[in-house]
Amino acid sequence: MDNNAQLAEVKQSLKQSVMDGEIDPSTMIRLGEMAKAVLKDKSAYPQFIQAVVDSGLADEADFSGGIDYQIVGVFVATGEMIKQMIASGELRG
């Protein structure tokens, strides 16, 4: 599967999750912005994790040790994808 096909699949899955009410677009955009802040200032990581937990997307037990850059990256990418889908009319914000 090429990158474009993978991206289309991820976008469709994300769109379906929003339409099903499993995730809130504004929450994901906010968490994406918080994740970007972590990349600039590592001291923002605890607040980011707490916001993820408070949103119900994960439990504190899901996080251990230092900064998990994969999780941070997923939230940055997801927030950006949702912003792009709202801008293109694929989703409503």
C-alpha positions in Angstrom: 0.0 0.0 0.0 1.5 3.4 -1.0 1.5 6.4 1.3 -1.4 8.1 -0.4 -3.6 5.0 0.1 -2.5 4.8 3.7 -3.2 8.4 4.3 -6.7 8.1 2.7 -7.4 5.1 4.9 -6.3 6.9 8.0 -8.4 10.0 7.1 -11.5 7.8 6.4 -11.1 6.1 9.7 -10.7 9.4 11.5 -13.7 10.8 9.7 -15.8 7.8 10.7 -14.7 8.1 14.3 -15.8 11.8 14.3 -19.1 11.0 12.6 -19.7 8.1 15.1 -19.1 10.5 18.0 -16.1 8.6 19.2 -13.9 11.6 19.1 -14.6 15.4 19.2 -12.8 17.4 16.5 -12.2 20.4 18.7 -10.7 18.3 21.4 -8.4 16.6 18.9 -7.3 20.0 17.5 -6.7 21.3 21.0 -4.7 18.2 22.0 -2.7 18.5 18.7 -1.8 22.0 19.6 -0.8 20.9 23.1 1.4 18.2 21.5 3.1 20.8 19.3 3.9 22.7 22.5 5.5 19.6 23.9 7.9 19.5 20.9 8.9 23.1 21.7 9.0 22.8 25.5 9.3 19.4 27.1 8.0 20.8 30.4 4.5 20.9 28.8 4.4 17.1 28.6 2.6 16.5 32.0 -0.1 19.0 31.1 -0.5 17.4 27.7 -0.8 13.9 29.2 -3.3 15.2 31.8 -5.4 16.7 29.0 -5.4 13.4 27.1 -6.5 11.6 30.2 -9.1 14.2 31.1 -10.5 13.9 27.5 -11.1 10.2 28.1 -8.8 9.1 25.3 -6.4 7.3 27.6 -5.7 6.3 31.2 -2.8 7.5 33.2 -1.6 3.9 33.3 -1.1 4.1 29.5 1.8 6.5 30.1 5.0 5.7 31.9 8.5 7.1 32.0 9.7 9.9 29.8 8.2 11.6 26.8 6.6 9.3 24.4 7.3 11.0 21.1 5.1 8.5 19.1 2.1 9.6 21.1 3.0 13.2 20.7 3.4 12.8 17.0 0.1 11.0 16.6 -1.7 13.9 18.3 0.1 16.5 16.2 -0.8 14.6 13.0 -4.4 13.9 14.0 -5.0 17.5 15.0 -3.6 18.7 11.7 -5.6 16.2 9.7 -8.8 17.2 11.4 -8.0 20.9 10.7 -7.4 20.1 7.0 -10.6 18.1 6.8 -12.6 20.9 8.3 -11.1 23.4 6.0 -11.9 21.3 3.0 -15.4 20.7 4.1 -14.9 16.9 4.7 -15.8 17.5 8.4 -17.7 20.0 10.4 -15.8 21.6 13.3 
